[in-house]
Amino acid sequence: MNKIPWWMPKVEKEDYEFIKKALDANFVNEGPLTAQFENKIAKLVGAKYASATTSGTAAIFLALKALDVGYGDEVIVPDLTFIATANAVDLCGAKPVLVDVNPADLTISIDAIKKAINVKTKAIVPVHVTGRGADMEAIMSIAKKHNLFVIEDAAEALTSKQGNKFLGAIGDLGCFSFSANKTISTGQGGMIITNNDKIFSKLRPLKDQGRPMRGTGGGDDIHNSIGYNFRMTDLQAGMGLGQLTHLKKRAERMKRNYELYKENLKNVSEISIFPSRQEELPQWTDILTEKRDELEKYLKDQNMDSRKYWRPIHQQPPYRLPDDNFPNSTRLSPKALWLPSAFTLTDENTLTICKKIKEFLKK
Ligand SMILES: Cc1ncc(COP(=O)(O)O)c(C=O)c1O
């Protein structure tokens, strides 16, 4: 049997066609395809503006810079997320303040946010873990009360909704990632979305060496402010445009994977599947089990890849803090596992995985 992957990106024929446009035009830098990709993403998630970047990490960094978050500021970040969320805060000079997560869905705890707020707090970065929305209503209300910014880390939540709004489009800014394990990929790549004119006007100079408009190519451009280079290229955007043509189909398959797991593992008492609401897109299906490491190994021996959850950030060397401050992430991270969740899976694959999980637990 071929290996069942945990995730598998897929290059489509449309990717070649769009990338060829960039190659044929002899224009491989940021150009018309990037603008087209930005417009499509903005439209897709109901945002006024979108700005493409080199990665999701760069997107969060630029979003923080656009809000003038920097040295001396604190930014509240969940303890259980990919470390990129905290690293992006560090990159802008601010201090990431880690807080615990909810046991029910592993998104940022509202009580923990409230306890962490002080005079230095400037922003909250909720993470929509594996497509599950953090409680945005509560977060927006806290932010309003304390005059804080909200940047949604929606790296794993493209097209997931909360109520009638897309995740990423609720806070002041939202950030997506197009790395290889996301629903659509550009190799590396990211996108910032916002509805705020003023914030958007700061993103262009920040990602392009302080130029308010795309550079003329002339050496005598005016650089009004300090900026960097975090621009996507038309080669990447071309791939993104190709990938977008398959988004709907992929999302349907990812939902189907989740539903099959939920249905077929519902009576297995040693496993609990995290919820996915109707309007959410489960990026990957995640479960809790006491025998996480043994199950992961068993599946691997059966040629099936699953993926252990992130370690809590407070246990990583650069951010080390006592476990006692984070009871939920400390307790749950070692039990959490992502089951094979690729959009390339078939029903048969998913059912075989469920069968193997049950076999393992019977032993
Ligand atoms: C929750 C989360 N935040 C941030 C990132 C960073 O995105 P990138 O890898 O594109 O820099 C990722 C994904 O990789 C992620 O899963």
The ligand as an ORCA input file, in Angstrom:
! r2SCAN-3c Opt
* xyz 0 1
  C      -0.830     29.108     13.284
  C       0.273     29.500     12.359
  N       0.782     30.739     12.456
  C       1.750     31.163     11.643
  C       2.273     30.351     10.669
  C       3.399     30.850      9.853
  O       3.202     30.824      8.496
  P       4.448     30.635      7.495
  O       4.964     29.244      7.687
  O       3.841     30.863      6.156
  O       5.450     31.667      7.853
  C       1.764     29.054     10.520
  C       2.179     28.105      9.484
  O       3.105     27.757      9.043
  C       0.760     28.609     11.398
  O       0.276     27.363     11.301
*
